[in-house]
């Protein structure tokens, strides 16, 4: 049995029909099927060996020898207000055409409500019409002659009345196009656009665990450098053309123009979504001596490699990737989300989610579709939690929840935190989401900024009660200092955050004792107790309110690592600040920085920067590729 289900969209009020409109002689030429949909009609059509049902309007029966086909064209005529492509694709099925000896049971009552007076008038009209019909109906060769006793013939309402056939003549049947078979249902519409701008990427920082993706012999880069495995601008052999990048804690995920997902870095918890097991054979072959010198890395982790396409259904097209500490996610053009890796909770336990059978997944080794998420248009990751924004503006969250980064109260014993659930934020009207490591953000359609989660250093932007070790925002709170400013980009580290506005302003707030904010505060600002909070050693520790950083020019992008920040201005220049002991600032030998400094270009790094990403001990800059 083949079901076809259409939930009718809100249509203009149709002309109401009474029983008399249905209870007329049946057409037998196979071409005058002209049904009328009722208000808010939900139609179900299916067929078996001898029955076609169009519910809730009527039910037809016909003899087994009638074997012609009802096509989508006829049904399109029957329901002209339905979208034509919808009708053609979904109602184009094989069934028997209603021809020849047609019987039908009328509905028990009229589908349209009419007044008593109107009903009486229609009943009288029906009686007159019935008498006229009986007087003029031919006495032979009439289909009605073969109807069982007690069955009333029905004429389906038609937009054009045809003259009655002459006595003794049968009306010729019109030819109907017979389908070779049922058409395959169309794919769901594309919700998301595929990125097309090809990027050059420049990693720097510490790569002791392959985080830089520069191969098994390179473990550090103090300034931005070209990744030889992903440099699409040069070389005779074809290279992957990167169009989107996401930095996790110790791994990176990129999307290419060929619809490939490439990963590198630490794979202890399967954040790379592929098998990277290595027995050391490659190392022994490359080394002259048998010694295992330091610096040689697992090539399957330190060299960018593709997540097998077999992990995804055929035809899957990706539009965005996101990465957390030990997890990765990919968004498709149809709004589905695939994920792999694991979340690590506050107790140190690994847990990823549930499969389609409801079984707990501790570590997801290969990509799997996240159950419960559809029509998603954006994804974001914290350290151990994830967010998704759907087409209606609703925000979904799942993963670790101990710092309230999911924005809802949960009972751990039920493990509901591993299932995507709605976050009650923006009244379901969000247009953008972002995340710090342990806190989350959303922007609504009125440009109001909302935050929830950890606020121990004021990183959520809510000054009240900030500074306590256990300070959290258990539910989404409006951050009034950011509302109405036209914020377009939000980013968060472990305990600090940053935002970029439409007019190029960059605001920072949260923890500042490691130079994370990059601002040279004035004496007046430092003396403002409503702005700056000091530690027990009387040193500035927290910036309670979003504050503009002016030294970088007009900003277009910002990224936050665990304890460092990268700013990108409209001229394509990158600035970095904060904790840089592993070279993640890209400033060469200079490590920790309290005031943002420009990242210098060189022969290997001469691209105008448009994007930046930051992990725990490494960073990546990216800009439009220059094809030689």
N, C-alpha and C positions, 0 to 999 in steps of 0.2 A: 504494500500500500504506500502510495507516494503522497505525503502531506505538502501542501503549499499554504503558507500562513502569511497574511498581510494585515498588519495593524493599520487601519486607515488613518491618514493624516487628517487634521482638521480641515474640512471642506466647506465651501459656501453652502448654505441651506438649500437642499434640492427640492424639487417639486414633490409634494407628498402624493402617494398613490394609495388608492383604496383597493378593497378586494375585487371590485368590479374591473379594475384595470388589469388584474391578473387573470380573472376567470373568463377567458375568451377562447375561441378555437385555436388549436395549435397550428403554427406555421409548419409546413412540411418541406420547404425548399432548402433548408439547411443554411440560409443566408440571413434570415431576419431575426437572428438572436440579438436582441437589443435590451439588455437588462438595465435596471435603474438601481444605483446604489442608494441605500438609506443613510440617514444622518448618523455619523460616527459608526459606520458599518465595519465590522471586522469579519472578513470573509475567509472561510476555510474551503479549499477545494481538494478533493481527492477522488481516486477512482479505483475500482477493482474490476472483476470480470464483467459485470453488467450493471454498474451503478455509478452515477456521477452525482455528487452532492455539492451544492452551493449553499452553505449555511450562513446565517439563519433564514435566508429568503425562501428557498423551496428545495424540493427533492425530486429528481427525475428518475424514471425507469424506462428502459427500452429493450426490445427483443435482442437476442444474441446475434442475429444476422446483420444488424446495423454495425458497421465496422469502420466508419469514416472518422476523421480526426478533428477535434476541436483545437484550433490553433490560438496562439497568443494574439493574432490579429483580431479574431472574432471576440475574444475576451476584452481586447482593448476597445473594440466598438461597444462592448457591453458596459464597460466602466471607463468612459472617456475622461473622467477627472483624475484617474490614477496616472502617475507618470508613465509615459509610454515605454521607456526603457525598462521600468520596473515590471510592467505587465509582461513585456516580451520575454524578459529573462527568467521570470519566476513562474509565469503561468503558461509557458510554452511546453505542455506535456502531452503525452499520447493518451487519448481517451476516445470514447465512441461519440460520434456526433448525434445530436438529437434530431433524428429524421424518421420518416416513415411512421410507424405506429408508435406514437408518443403518448405516454400516460403520465399523469402527475397528480400529486396530492396537494391541494392548495393549503396555505397556512391556516391554522385554526382561527387566527384572528388577523385583522389588518395590522401591518407593521407601523402604520402611521396613525396617530391619534387624530380623529376628526370629530366635529361636533355632532350632536344628535340630529340636528336639522340637515346637516350636510349628508349624513349617513342615509337618511330617508330619501333625499333627492337622488343619491347615487344608487340606492336600491331600486328606486322607480326606474331610473335610466337603465339599469342592468336588466330589469324585467322587460322593458320595451325592446331593448337590444336583443334579448334572448328570443322573444317572439319573432322579431324581424329575421333573426338568423335562422330559426327553425323553418320559417316560411320560404326563405330563399336558398336553403342548403340543398344541394343535389341529393337525389335519392340513391345514387349509385357511385361507385368509385370514390367514396368519401372515407378518409381515415377514421372518422368518428364511428363508422359502422362497425369497426372491429374492436372498439373499446369494450371492456367488461362492463356489465350492468352496474349502474350506480356510480360510474366514473365521469366526472365533468371534464370536458376538454378545455384546455387552457391555451390562450394566445398570449405570448410574451409581448409586453408593450413595445411598440416600435415607434421610431421618430417619424416614419413616413408610412401612412396607411396605403396598402396596395389594394387595387380593385379585386373583387372576388373573381375567381376563374369561371369561365363559361361552363355550363352544365355538360358533363360527359367528357371534359378535357382535364387531363392531369397537368399540373404545373411542373415544368421541367426543373430538375435539380441543377443548381449552379455548381460549377467545379470548385472544389476546395483543395488548397495546397496541402499535401500530405507531408508531414515531417519525417525525415529519416530516423530520427530518434530525439530523445530529450536533450535540450541544450544544457551544457554544464553551467552551474550557477556562477555568476560573476564574482570576482574577488571583491572584498570589502573596499570601500573608497580609501584612498590615501589621506591620512590626517596630517602627516608631517612631511616637510620638504627635505629632500636629501641634500646635504652640504656639497658644494662643488668647488670651492676655492682650495686649490692645492697649496699646502704649507711646507716650508722648510722648518725643521725643528732643531734646536740647539740645546742639548743637555749640559748640565754642570753640577758639581757637588761631589758627594761621596758615592762610590759604586762598588763597595766591598762585596755586595751581594748581587751584583749585576743590575742595579737600579738604573744605570746610565744607558744600558743597551749598546755599549761600545765594543762589545766582544769580550772574550775571556781574559785578555791581557791588560785591559784598562780598568783601573779601579778608582781613579780620581780625575777630575777635571776642574781646575780652579777658575776657569773662565769659559764662557759658552763656546762650544765646538760643534763641528758638523758630525752628524751620525752617518758613517759611511754606508750603513745598511739601508738607510732611508733617504739618502740624498738624491732626490728626483731631478735635480738641476744639472747633474753632470754624470759622466760615465757612459760607456757604450751599452752595457747590459741594462735591461729594464729594471727599475726600482719601484717599490711601492709608492704610490702618490697619496700622502697623508692629507686628509681633509678635516679631521677632528681628533683632539687629544684629551686624555684625562689622566691625572696623576693621583695614584693612591699613596699609602704610607711608604711602601717600599717596592712598588711596581707601577708600570705604566700601561695604559690601553690606548690604542689608536684605531681610527677607522680610515679606510682608504677609499679612493674613488672607484676601485674595482669591487667594492662591497666586501672587503676582507677586514676581519678584526685581528689585529696584531698585538701581541703582548710580550713583555719582558720584565725581569726583576725576580723578586722572591716568590717562590711557588710552594712554600711549606704547607700552606692551607688551600692550595689549588686556586689561588687568585688569578692565575694565568689561563685557566680553563682548558689546559692541555697537559699531556704527560711530558714531564721533563726529566724523567729518571735517567741517570748517567752513571756508568761504571768506571769512568776515568780512562777509557781506551783512547779517546781523542787526545787527552793530555799527554799520555805516554808516547803517542806517535809524534807529537809536535816537539817534545823536549829531547835534547841530545843526550842528557843523562837520565838516570832512573830516578833522580830526586824529584819530589813533589814540592816545588818551590811555591812560596806564598804568592798570591796575585793571580794564579790561574783559576778561573771560575768555570762553573758548569756552562758549557756553550749553549745548552738548550734553554737556559735562563738568561744568560748575558747577551745573547744574540736575538734580536726581534724575530718572532716566528708567528705564523698564522694559526689561529684557532680553527680546527678542521671544520670545513663547511658542512660535513655530515652531521654536525651537532645541531643544525638548524633545519627546519622544513624547507624543501625546494621553493625557490621564489622569494624567500625572506629578504627584505631590503632594510638596511640599517640607516639610522639618521643621527644617533647620538650614543656616546659611551660615557660611563661614569665609574669611578673607582673609590673604594674605601681603604681601610687598613689591609684587610685580607679578603676583600670581595670585589667583584666587578659586575657591571650591568650594561646591557645594550638595549636600546629602544628601536623598534621597527617603524616603518612608514605607516603601518596599519594600527599602531598604538599598542602593540604588545611589548612586554618587557621580559628579557631573558637575563638570568643571573647565574653566578657560580662563585665558589669560594666558601667563606664562612663569616659569621659575626662572632666576636668574642665578648662575652658579658663581663660584668664586674668581678665575677668569681673566677674568671679565667677559663670558663667552659666554652667550647665551640658549639655553635648551633646556627643552622642556616635557614631552615623553614620547613615546610611540609610539601610532600608531593601530592599528586592528584588523588591518591588513595588515602591521604591523611596521615601518612607515615612521616615521622620526624627525620629530617636530613641533618646530620651533624656537619659534614663537609660535602659540598657539591662539586664533584671533580670536573664535570663537563657542563656546558650551558643547559639550563632548563627554563621553561616558560613559567613565570611567576603566577601562580594560581590566584585569581580574583582581580587581576588588573587588566582592564581593557580601555581602549580609546585614550591612551596616555599620550601627552604631548611634550612632557619634559620630565627628566629624572635628575636626582641629586643625591650625593652620598656624604655622610659624615664618617667618622672613624669606624663605627660599627652599627650604623643604622642607615636607612635609605628612605627617600621621599619620592613621590610621584605625583604629577599634576595631570588631571584628566581634562578632556575637551570642554567639560561643563564648568571648570574652575574649582573642582573639589581637590583637596590635598589628601594623599594617602601616605601612611608611614608604617614602617615595620623594622624589626631588628632589636638591638639592645635598647633598654628603656630606663636604666637605673638613674640617669640624670634627667628624666622626663623629656628627653629629646623627641619622643613620639607624640607629646602633647595630649596624652590621655592617661588616666589612672588605670593601672593594670594589676592583676593578681598573677604573680609569677607561676604559681602552681598550675595555672591553666595554660601557660605558654601562649597566650593570645598575642603577645608582642611579636611573634614570628609570622603572624598573618597580616597582610596589608589591611589596614582599617582606616576609616575616615578620620581626619583631624578636624575638629570643629573650629575652623578658622576662616575669616573673611566672609562668613555667611555663604560659603560655597562659591565665592566669586574671585578666587585668586587668579593671577595671570603670570606669576613667576615664583619660583622656589629656589632656595639655596641653603647651604648647610655649613656649619663649623664642625669641629670634631665631635662636640657633645651638645650642640645647640642648633636650632633650625630657624629658618626665616621664610616668610611669604610676603608678597606684595599683592594687594587687591586692586580691583578695577578703578578705585579712586586714588591710587598711588599711596595708600596707607601701608606702612610697613608693620608686620607682626613678627613676634619672636617667641620662642619657648625653649625650655631646656636649661642647661647649666648656666648660672649667672654669678659664679663665685668671684669673678674678676670684672663683673659688669659686661661680659662679652656679648650678652644678649641685648644690650643697649638699654636696659631698664635700671635706672640709677637707684631706685628705692631697694633697700635690703641687699644691695650688691656688696661684695667683699667678704661675706662669710664663706667658710669652706663648704658648707652644704646649701648655699643659696641657689635656688632653682626657680624657674617659672614653670609651674606644673601644667599650665594651660596657656594657649596663645594670648599674648598681651600686645596691645598696640604700642609701638614705640613712637611717641609723639614728636620726639626730636628729629625723626626722619620722615614723618608724614608730610605729604604735599611738596616734597622737595624734588620730585621727579626721579627717584632712584631707579636706575636701570640694571645695576650690577651689585650683588652682595657676595661677600666671601668671609669665611671664618677659619681661624686656626684653632689651637687648643684652648686659648683663653683670650683671644683678641679678634676683632672683626673690622671690616672696612666696607665702604660703599662708594659707588660712582653715580653721579647724577647726570641728567640729560645735558646740562649746561657745562659739564666738564669738571665739576667740583669733586674732590675725593675727601671723604670723611673717615676718620678712624676712631676707635674707642676700645676700651678693655685694658688688658695687662700691658704695662709699658716699661717695666723695670729691666727688660732685656733689649730695649730699643725697638720693640716690635712695631711701634706706631710711626717711627721715623720723623717725628715732629720736634723742632726746636722750640719748646714752650717758653713763652715770655715770663718775666717775673710776676706780672699781674696774673697770668694764668696759673702759675704755680702756687700763688697765694690764695687762689679761689678754692675754698673748701668744698664748694658745690661741684667743682670740676675735677679736682685732683685729690686722691686719697693717698696717705702716706703709710709706710710700714713702720714696724717697731723701731727701726733704725733711723727713722725720720727721712726716708728717701721716697721719692714719688713712686708709687706702685700701680695705681689704677687711674685711668681716665674714665670718669663716670659718664660723660656725655659725648656724642659724636662731634668731633672737632675737625675742621678743615685743615689739610696739609697743603701749603701753598708752594712749596719749593719744587714741585715736580711739574708745574704747568697744568694745562688742561688734560685731565685724565680721560681715558676711554676704557680702561680695564684694570682690574686689581685681582691679585691672588694671594692667599694666605697659606703658608706652611705651618708646621707645628708652632714654631717660635720666630718666624720671619715673614716678611711681606714683600711682594713685588708689585710695583706700579708701572703702568704703561700709559704714556701720554699720546696726544694726537699726532705728534711728529714721529712716532714710531720709536721713541727712546724709552728704555726700561730703567727703572730705579729700584734699588733693593735696600732693605734695612732689617736689623734684628740680629738674631743669633746666627753666626756663620762659621762655627768652628770646623765644619766639614766642607767648606767651600760652596755652600748652597746659595751664597749671595753673588757669586760670579765676579768678585772684585779682586781676584788674584790672592796675593798673600795677606791682604787685609781681611780679618775675620769678623769680629763683632762690630756692628755699626749702630749708633744711636740716632743719627740723622740720615735720612735717605740719600743714597749716592748713586750716580749714574753708572750704568754698566757700559764699559767702553767697547766700541766696535773694533774689529781687527780684520785681517785678510780672510779669516775663516768665518767671521761673523759680521756680515755687512748688510744684513736684511733689516728692513723697517719692521719693527715688532708690532704685532696687533693682538697677541694673546700671550698669556703666561700661566704656568701651572707650578704648583709647589707640593712636594712631598715632605717627609720627615727630615731627610738630610740631602735632598737633591732638588733641583728645579729644572724647568724647561721653558725656553722662550720659543715663540713661533711667529712666522710672518709669511706673506705671499711668496711663493717660490719664484726664483729667477731662472728661466729656461735659457741655457746657453745655446 
